[in-house]
Amino acid sequence: MRRGFTLVEMLVVLVLIGLVVGLVAPAMRPPEPPVEAPISPLLRAGRTAAVRRGEPTILHVERDGAWRVDGRGATTEGPFAAGRLAPPPRTAFSIVFSPLGTCAADIRSVVADELRIDPLTCEIPVQ
């Protein structure tokens, strides 16, 4: 009587180990970070400005990507912050932030349904 394993038994075990590794290895990779919308940092900045200043602020984004954050005294003080978005949005819009930290699309803005901003956190849900 011989001791040891046959070549077929060794190949079957190696195939089974390969299958287990192939099924388990993808689950052990770290998850990919969610892709953040280009407007998300602007939403955070507008909300923070409203809460810290204790006054409503408005984020205006133009079709060419130019944006600015204004407050109540915007006509005399100028915008709190300004810049340019890349890529530019499909349409111009405005978002109003309250000093309580909530937000809503300006009623004259047609992008309210397109952005799907959470009105309590002022964030765009990651898809």
N, C-alpha and C positions, 0 to 999 in steps of 0.2 A: 504494500500500500504506500503510495507516494504522499508526501506532505507538500503543501503549498497551494497556489491558486493557478488556474489555467488562464491562458491569454484572454479567452472570451469573458471570464469573470472579471478580470482586471479592466477590460474595455467597458463592460457594463457599469462598473463602479465609477470609472472616469466620466462616462456620459452622464450618469446621475449627478455627480458632483458639479459638472458643467451646467446642467439644467438648474440646479439649486442656486448656484452663483449667479447665473443669468437672470433669475427671477428676484433674487434678494438684493443684488448690487444696485439697481436703480432706486430702490427704496432707501438706501443708505446715503445717497448723495444729498448734500444740503439743498434746500429749496431755493429756486431762483427768486431774487427780490422782485416784488411787484413793480411794474412799469408805472411811473408817476406821470400824470398829465402835466404838460408844460405850464399850465395855469395854476397848479397847486401851490407853488411857493408864493405866487401873487395873492391867492386867497388867504393864505396864512398871514402874510404881511398886512393885508387890508384889515383883517380881523384883529390882529394884534394892535394896529394903530388905533382902531376904534375903541378897544378896551382900555388901552393905556391913556389915551387922551380923554376918554369919557365923553366922546361926541360921535355922532354918526360919520362914517367915512364912505366914500364911493370909489370903486375901482372902475375906471373907464378903459376899455380896450377898443382900439380902432381897427378897421379892416387891414391896414398895412402892418399891424403888429405893435404899433406904438401904444403904450399904456401909461396911466398915471393914477395915483391915489390922492384924492382930494378930501378935504374936510369942510366944515361949515365956513371957515374963513378963507376958502380957496381963492377968492377973488383978490384978496389983499396979500395973503401969505404965499400963494403959489402952491403947487402940489407938494405933498410930503415926500413922494418918491415918483420916479418916472423911468421908463426904459423901453425896450423893444422885445417882443416875443418872437421866437423862431421855433417852428414855422408860424406864420401869422394865422389868425382864425379866419373862418369862412365869412363871418359877419361881425360887425361891431356890436358890443354889448356893454352894459353897466351892471355892477353888482353893488348893492347897498349893504353896509355892515352896521349893526347897532352897537352901542356901547356895552350891551349885555353879552355880546359875542355871537349873536345870530346874524343871518344874512338872507337876502332875497334878491332875485334878479329885478332890476328896475322895470317898472310896468311898460316902459317904452322899448324895452329890449326884447327882441324876438327870439333870443337864444335860451330862454328860461327852461324849456323842455329838453333842449339839446344837451346842455351841460349836466343836468341832473345833480345839482349841488345839494348836499344835505343841509337843510336850513339851520339845524342846531349846531353842527360842528363846522360848517362851511368847508367841507371837504368833498371831493369827487370820489365816489366809491371805486375801488380798484376792480377791474373786470378780469 
